[in-house]
Amino acid sequence: MGFCKEDKSRRVLRGFKTLFFLITMVVSFLLFSAPVLVVIADTLLPCAIISASLSPSSLSRETLYFNLSNYDFRSSIIDVPLISIVRSAVILCVYSFCDGPRLSRWPYLGIATMCCVSSLVFVSLKASYFFSGLSTDRGAIEAALFIISVAMAVAHIIVAYRTSCRERRKLLVYKIDIEAVSVYKNGFPRYQKILQEERVK
């Protein structure tokens, strides 16, 4: 009887440990993949909101071409998801081509911040014109589109800053002996690059 209770408690404890391990792995994966996840969300959410504001029959290439050809900064909202797509594409390209040292310094964080700040200025100006005046046909969907665009820009900046800090901590934890690397520089091409950057400093 006591043996059965002890065996059951061990199973429950093992189940809690397995669940804790899985949750930790999922959280670590989400944190590591945060730049890509924010890019996906920034691309899909504005497009989904635009699609929700249109009828299914209006979702066609002709409708998109018509909206682009009759574009008006004060009344059209087709440029808001396009801004999000371009912003996400630029940030994703920079993130993909940057390695550890570059993620910790200027290229990724700087370009992501510039893209997001410029898009925030554009969206803010557009929102001030779009919702100004006495027009009453501005609904919750349009407001949600602007809010999502601003939120995703802020999320890009936060994720870029946290990624930069994480890579900077990695360089501090795994700090390389520059003189030792110079001896084996032929076998470590990436470390040779870091050596050259440190010598430039």
Protein Blocks (a to p, Z undefined) as FASTA:
>chain_A
ZZmmmmmmmmmmmmmmmmmmmmmmmmmmmmmmmmmmmmmmmmmmmmmmmmmmpcfklmcf
klmmmmmmmgcfklpcklmmmmmmmmmmmmmmmmmmpcfklmmmmmlmmmmmmmmmmmmm
mmmmmmmmmmgcjbfkbcfklmmmmmmmmmmmmmmmmmmmmmmmmmmmmmmmmpccfklm
mmmmmmmmmlmmmmmmmmmZZ
